[in-house]
């Protein structure tokens, strides 16, 4: 169990480091001229942001729902173990 | 069996790889790919829209094949794998059905049209939702499982038709990959890195959900065993 926790922390740290480094790197080539797209009759930028946000909201919702189900199953299993132990004690 | 059983490292590694690829894809999409000449910035929806569609098709077809296998030789393990694939397929299908119309609003001038690929995608997602509802609401678990699996099998040919719809019946969808629609190297990199990242993300979600469903199955089996033991004890007590 401890090994897995160490692995998980190391992975989380690696991901955080990559995220921070690439975010800093991404700021460099901000030379794309998007000004002409601001005058569009249908706002492409707003549609783009809405699409990406919706995708991440759905992904986060699914992950959250899975975690809730997992926690419920683990709680049910713990309750069963307690019942088994109480039964064995009798 | 303990609730504190060691957690498998595979889903974590898949998720880490997916996170790195998605992060790289977001960087290339935001900073390196040029806006499309005709569509402008909204074209950047395409990279994740197609990636989520790939992931949806893969999970739906895998779920359908596993459901067929479960019908032939029933196994709790196969059932959990099929169900987790279909659940993830519904999540990715919803992403496709939201991001697609937002792109279409700019590209076609309207959010929705009943063209073959769109209609089939909606039908496959509704079919998968029906499978999950049948599984969740059936009072008899075994019957619900069989009916759900039989219905889920239909997702395989329907998903193949989604892929072939443009070739077979035409419609508004552009044939980007075959038609040379990806104009530059940066666009190709953004596209394939997005596809790889999102497919890996779907795989990580399937692994996580599979583990959760197996835990639920084991808990249900233990509860049945415990009830049987309690009944036997009660019977002995009466005798």
Interface residues (C-beta under 8 A of the other chain):
Chain A: X1 X4 X7 X8 X11 X14 X15 X18 X19 X22 X25 X26 X28 X29 X30 X32 X34 X37 X40 X42 X44 X45 X47 X48 X50 X51 X52 X54 X55 X58 X59 X61 X62 X63 X66 X69 X70 X73 X74 X76 X77 X78 X80 X81 X83 X84 X87
Chain B: X1 X2 X3 X4 X6 X7 X9 X12 X13 X16 X19 X20 X23 X24 X27 X30 X31 X32 X34 X35 X39 X40 X41 X42 X44 X45 X48 X49 X52 X87 X88 X91 X94 X95 X98 X99 X102 X103 X105 X106 X201 X205 X208 X209 X211 X212 X215 X216 X218 X219 X222 X223 X226 X229
